[in-house]
């Protein structure tokens, strides 16, 4: 800024320039649609469980998990659906 800029504007320019960008906060990132997606997933699952029964392809096969933060299944869970009557 030059010498014709009022002191108040110089102070505002210095204040805003020293702040981190407000659009990119340093806190945890949140998905705005996460709650809606979770709710839709619950609706889909309840609809499927209400209309179908499920049985394992290989009855009695063990269900094991990988050790990681999300704990995925090692082999998956193979099931056969049957319409409820």
N, C-alpha and C positions, 0 to 999 in steps of 0.2 A: 504494500500500500504506500501511497505517496504522502507528501506533507499536507495535501488538501483534504485528506480524510479526517472526519471528526474523531476525537479520542474515544468516543463511545463505540464507534464501529471498529476501531482498532482493538478495543478490549473484547468485543464480541468475536471478532475474527480469531484472536489468540485463544479464546475459550473454546470455540468450536473446533479449531484445528488441533487442540491438545486432547480432545475426547476421542475414544475409540469409535469406530463406525457403529451407529446404533442399530443398523439393519442386520449386523452380524454379531450378536451377543456371544460372549465366551462361555455361556452356560450350556447345559445339555440340549441337544437338538430334539425337537418334538415334531412328530408328524401331526398335522392338523386334522387329518381324517382317520387317525388311528382308532379312536373310540367307535366311530361309525363302522369301520372295517371289522372290528371285533364283534360288534353287535350283529352285523350281517352274517358273519361266520357262525355265530350262535344260532341264528334263524335257519341257516342252511342245514346245520347239524341236527337241530331238533326236527326239521322237516324230514330229513332222511331217516332218522331213527324212529320217527313215528310211522313212516310208510314201509320201511324195510327192516328185516332182521338180518343179522350178519353172522356168519360162522367162518372159522379158520379153514383155509384150503387144506392144510396139514394139521389135523386136530392134535392138540397137545404140544405143538412146536414151541420152543422157548422164545421168549421175547427179551432181547438184550439191548443195551444202549451203549453208544459211544460216550466216553467221558470228554465232554466239551461244555461250554457255557449253555448251549441250546439243547443238549442231550438227545440227539437224533437216534432213531432206532438203527441197529446195525444191519439187519436184513430186511427191514420193513415188516409190515403186518399184512400178509396176503389173506384177503377175505372174499367170500362169495355172498352177494346179496340175494335175498329172497323176499318177494313182495308179501307183506302181511295180509292176512285175510280177515 
